[in-house]
């Protein structure tokens, strides 16, 4: 059953952002914008504080763990901002050009 399910999922045509309807692009882009805004505000508050603390103290396993976690959050921020930018560019092409 798992093999059949993977075959169906792999053979199914993958959707692209270009094929998505405009209302759905607005929804996806709006949610991504909200996530990006929240992550940007949160990282903008936490990272400078973390840098001050890490510069004042010796390197420890907790600092490395927190740095890796903040790096992961930065990657999530980047992914959602790319989705927001892609939805914006597609909607701009459709509606204003």
Secondary structure as the mmCIF struct_conf table of DSSP 4:
data_model
#
loop_
_struct_conf.conf_type_id
_struct_conf.id
_struct_conf.beg_label_comp_id
_struct_conf.beg_label_asym_id
_struct_conf.beg_label_seq_id
_struct_conf.end_label_comp_id
_struct_conf.end_label_asym_id
_struct_conf.end_label_seq_id
HELX_RH_AL_P HELX_RH_AL_P1 UNK A 2 UNK A 11
BEND BEND1 UNK A 12 UNK A 12
HELX_LH_PP_P HELX_LH_PP_P1 UNK A 13 UNK A 15
HELX_RH_3T_P HELX_RH_3T_P1 UNK A 17 UNK A 19
BEND BEND2 UNK A 20 UNK A 20
HELX_RH_AL_P HELX_RH_AL_P2 UNK A 22 UNK A 56
BEND BEND3 UNK A 57 UNK A 57
HELX_RH_AL_P HELX_RH_AL_P3 UNK A 61 UNK A 96
#
